[in-house]
Amino acid sequence: MKTALYSQMNPDGLIECALCPRHCRIADGKHGACLIRQRRGGKLIAASYGLICGMAVDPIEKKPLYHFLPGSKTLSFGTVGCNLTCAFCQNFHLSHAVELQGTPITSKEIADAAIRHACASVAFTYNEPTVFLEFAVDTAKVCHAQGLKTVAVTNGWIEPEPRREFYSHMDAANVDLKAFTDRFYQKLCGATLQPVLDTLMYIRHETDVHLEVTTLLIPGKNDSPAEIDAMTKWAVTHLGPDVPWHFSAYRPVPEWNEAPPTPLESLLQAKSIAEHNGLQYVYLGNVHIAV
């Protein structure tokens, strides 16, 4: 573990975490909503520092990144915890873990493993990487020193100051834009939409980080033609027509069954709307067809 960045002691004796817009106020012995930013006495600790709960060699296209080092391999890893509360999460067992867990590892061991397996990059993924910002940044520094690129697969819900630090060490990012309404974010994610839009615009216009976007289409929740139309018009206007966009099919998870699997027709409709609105690179994911 390591002392966490972006926190302050408030006059009421609670430590306020300023990593994400939730601004958890944490008493001694407690943790923030993400689980892994924990208070020990007068300090906030990044409790998952140096612990991983999964590691695999993946094609970069699985992140999904289709326009960044295509055809290469990436070493993927993650920890536990998340600053959102999405019950439909495809990695629920990691993002909603109720206790800290993981296998100890160093940043150098991660970079060495990537090189050993002929990977061109290391991906911070599986759970939300910004909640383990300290370990991600330290690992990114080691990776860059060894000629490896770095990739973040993220929900984009982060405050401006840590956002600048985090993305100064990333080469590529796939950001989940989960929906285009505050209602969805508030009801299903325990979050808000605008900080994610701010992150997308920041990456696109204020960094050299390669950006791609993923939207998981959930029937009856965020897949209406009107919402897809508004989302993709916003994307063309604020991000540009050449940002690759991935519409992915939802599959029910044991923890949440309030929607059926996404039909292919919904994905094709979203792709058609996006392309009509000017997005040049639109892809479909989690389906067994080539589109």
C-alpha positions in Angstrom: 0.0 0.0 0.0 1.0 3.6 -0.5 -0.2 7.0 0.8 -2.9 8.2 -1.6 -2.7 11.4 -3.5 -5.5 14.0 -3.7 -6.9 14.2 -0.2 -7.2 16.7 2.6 -8.2 16.7 6.3 -11.4 18.6 6.9 -12.1 20.6 10.1 -14.7 17.9 11.1 -11.9 15.3 11.3 -12.9 13.5 8.2 -10.4 13.0 5.3 -11.9 14.1 2.0 -10.8 12.2 -1.1 -10.6 14.5 -4.2 -9.8 11.9 -6.8 -13.3 11.6 -8.3 -16.4 13.8 -8.1 -17.9 11.7 -5.3 -15.5 13.4 -2.8 -15.9 10.7 -0.1 -15.4 11.9 3.5 -13.7 9.1 5.3 -13.4 8.4 9.0 -10.5 6.4 10.6 -10.7 2.7 9.7 -13.2 3.3 6.9 -12.9 3.5 3.1 -14.4 5.4 0.2 -17.0 4.1 -2.1 -14.3 2.6 -4.3 -13.1 0.3 -1.5 -9.4 0.7 -2.1 -8.8 4.3 -0.8 -8.8 3.6 2.9 -8.0 5.7 5.9 -5.4 4.6 8.4 -5.1 7.1 11.2 -4.4 10.5 9.7 -3.6 9.3 6.2 -5.5 8.1 3.2 -4.0 4.9 1.8 -4.0 3.5 -1.7 -4.6 0.1 -0.3 -4.5 -1.9 -3.5 -1.0 -0.5 -4.5 1.1 -3.4 -5.7 -1.7 -6.0 -5.7 -3.4 -7.4 -8.8 -6.4 -9.6 -9.3 -6.0 -10.6 -12.9 -3.4 -10.5 -15.6 -3.6 -11.7 -19.2 -2.0 -11.2 -22.6 -4.7 -9.9 -25.0 -4.9 -8.5 -28.5 -5.1 -4.8 -28.3 -8.4 -4.9 -30.1 -10.0 -6.6 -27.1 -9.6 -3.4 -25.0 -11.2 -2.3 -27.5 -8.7 -0.2 -29.4 -8.8 -0.7 -33.1 -6.7 2.3 -34.2 -3.8 2.0 -31.7 -1.0 -0.4 -32.4 -3.3 -2.7 -34.4 -2.3 -6.3 -34.4 -0.2 -6.0 -31.3 -0.5 -7.7 -27.9 -1.1 -5.9 -24.6 -0.5 -7.1 -21.1 -3.7 -6.5 -19.2 -4.1 -6.3 -15.5 -6.4 -4.8 -12.8 -7.1 -4.7 -9.1 -10.4 -4.4 -7.2 -12.7 -1.5 -6.7 -14.5 1.1 -8.7 -15.9 4.6 -8.0 -19.2 3.8 -9.9 -21.9 1.4 -8.7 -23.0 -0.2 -11.9 -24.9 -3.4 -11.1 -24.6 -4.4 -14.7 -20.8 -4.4 -14.7 -19.3 -7.2 -16.7 -16.5 -7.5 -14.1 -18.8 -7.3 -11.1 -16.6 -9.6 -8.9 -13.7 -7.2 -9.2 -15.4 -3.8 -9.3 -17.8 -4.6 -6.5 -15.4 -6.6 -4.3 -16.3 -6.3 -0.6 -12.8 -6.7 0.7 -9.2 -6.0 -0.5 -7.6 -8.9 -2.3 -4.8 -9.5 -4.8 -1.4 -11.0 -5.5 1.6 -8.8 -4.7 3.6 -7.6 -7.8 5.9 -4.8 -8.6 5.7 -2.3 -11.5 9.0 -3.8 -12.8 7.6 -7.3 -12.8 4.6 -6.1 -14.8 6.8 -4.4 -17.4 9.2 -7.4 -17.5 6.2 -9.8 -18.1 5.0 -7.6 -20.9 8.4 -7.7 -22.6 8.7 -11.4 -22.0 5.4 -12.1 -23.8 6.2 -9.7 -26.7 3.6 -7.2 -25.8 3.8 -3.6 -27.1 1.8 -2.1 -24.3 0.5 -2.6 -20.8 -3.3 -2.0 -20.2 -4.8 -0.9 -16.9 -8.2 -2.5 -17.1 -10.7 -5.1 -15.6 -11.6 -2.6 -12.9 -11.5 1.2 -12.9 -7.8 2.2 -13.2 -8.1 5.7 -11.9 -8.9 4.4 -8.4 -5.5 2.8 -8.3 -3.9 5.9 -9.9 -0.7 5.8 -7.8 0.1 2.3 -8.9 -0.9 2.9 -12.5 1.3 6.0 -12.7 4.3 4.3 -11.2 3.8 1.3 -13.4 3.4 3.6 -16.5 6.8 5.3 -15.7 8.5 1.9 -15.6 6.8 0.8 -18.8 7.8 3.9 -20.7 11.4 3.5 -19.5 11.4 0.0 -21.1 9.8 1.2 -24.4 6.3 0.0 -23.6 3.1 2.0 -24.3 0.4 2.4 -21.7 -3.4 2.0 -22.1 -6.3 3.0 -19.8 -9.7 1.4 -20.0 -11.7 3.7 -17.9 -15.1 5.2 -17.0 -13.8 8.7 -17.2 -15.3 9.8 -13.9 -12.4 11.7 -12.3 -11.6 15.2 -11.1 -9.5 17.7 -13.2 -6.3 17.7 -11.2 -5.8 13.9 -10.9 -7.0 13.6 -14.5 -4.1 15.7 -15.7 -1.6 13.6 -13.7 -3.1 10.3 -14.9 -3.3 11.0 -18.6 0.2 12.6 -18.7 1.4 8.9 -18.3 -1.0 7.3 -20.8 -0.6 6.7 -24.5 -4.1 5.5 -25.3 -7.5 5.3 -23.6 -10.8 3.7 -24.2 -13.5 5.6 -22.2 -16.8 4.1 -21.4 -19.6 6.6 -22.2 -22.3 4.6 -20.5 -25.2 6.7 -21.6 -26.1 10.2 -22.6 -28.5 11.1 -19.8 -27.9 12.1 -16.2 -30.9 9.9 -15.3 -29.0 6.8 -16.4 -25.8 7.8 -14.6 -27.6 8.7 -11.4 -29.9 5.7 -11.2 -27.7 2.9 -12.5 -24.1 4.1 -11.9 -24.4 6.4 -8.8 -22.7 9.1 -10.8 -23.2 12.0 -13.1 -22.7 12.5 -16.9 -20.8 15.8 -17.2 -17.5 14.7 -15.7 -17.2 11.9 -18.2 -17.9 14.3 -21.1 -15.3 16.7 -19.6 -12.8 13.8 -19.6 -13.5 13.0 -23.2 -13.0 16.6 -24.3 -9.9 16.9 -22.1 -8.2 13.8 -23.6 -9.2 14.8 -27.2 -8.2 18.4 -27.1 -5.6 18.8 -24.4 -3.5 15.7 -24.6 -1.8 13.5 -27.2 -3.5 10.4 -25.8 -5.1 8.2 -28.5 -8.9 8.1 -27.7 -11.6 5.6 -28.5 -15.0 5.3 -26.9 -17.3 2.4 -25.9 -21.0 2.5 -25.2 -22.6 -0.7 -23.8 -26.1 -0.7 -25.2 -28.6 -2.0 -22.6 -32.2 -2.6 -23.9 -34.7 -0.1 -22.6 -32.1 1.8 -20.6 -29.8 3.7 -23.0 -30.5 2.4 -26.5 -33.3 4.6 -27.8 -32.7 6.1 -31.3 -33.1 9.6 -29.8 -30.4 9.1 -27.2 -28.0 7.5 -29.7 -28.7 10.4 -32.1 -28.0 13.0 -29.4 -24.8 11.2 -28.2 -23.3 10.8 -31.6 -24.1 14.4 -32.7 -22.4 15.6 -29.5 -19.4 13.4 -30.3 -19.0 14.7 -33.8 -19.3 18.3 -32.6 -17.1 18.1 -29.5 -14.6 15.3 -30.3 -14.6 15.2 -34.0 -15.8 12.6 -36.6 -12.6 10.5 -36.5 -12.8 9.2 -32.9 -13.5 5.5 -33.1 -16.7 4.4 -31.4 -17.6 1.0 -30.2 -21.2 -0.1 -29.5 -21.1 -3.2 -27.4 -23.8 -5.8 -26.7 -25.0 -6.2 -23.1 -25.2 -9.7 -21.6 -27.1 -10.2 -18.4 -25.0 -10.8 -15.3 -26.1 -12.8 -12.2 -26.2 -9.6 -10.1 -28.5 -7.7 -12.4 -31.2 -9.0 -14.8 -33.3 -6.0 -15.4 -32.7 -6.1 -19.2 -32.5 -8.8 -21.8 -29.4 -9.3 -24.0 -28.9 -6.6 -26.6 -30.4 -7.6 -29.9 -28.3 -7.3 -33.0 -30.9 -5.0 -34.5 -30.2 -2.4 -31.7 -26.5 -2.4 -32.5 -27.0 -2.1 -36.2 -29.4 0.8 -35.6 -26.9 2.6 -33.4 -24.2 2.1 -36.0 -26.5 3.5 -38.7 -27.4 6.6 -36.6 -23.8 7.2 -35.7 -22.6 7.0 -39.3 -25.4 9.2 -40.5 -24.4 11.8 -38.0 -20.8 11.8 -39.3 -18.8 9.3 -37.1 -16.3 7.7 -39.5 -15.2 4.7 -37.5 -18.1 2.8 -35.8 -17.6 -0.8 -34.6 -19.9 -3.4 -32.9 -18.7 -5.5 -30.0 -19.7 -8.6 -28.1 -21.4 -10.0 -31.2 -20.4 -12.9 -33.5 -20.5 -11.0 -36.8 -18.0 -8.9 -38.8 -19.4 -5.4 -39.3 
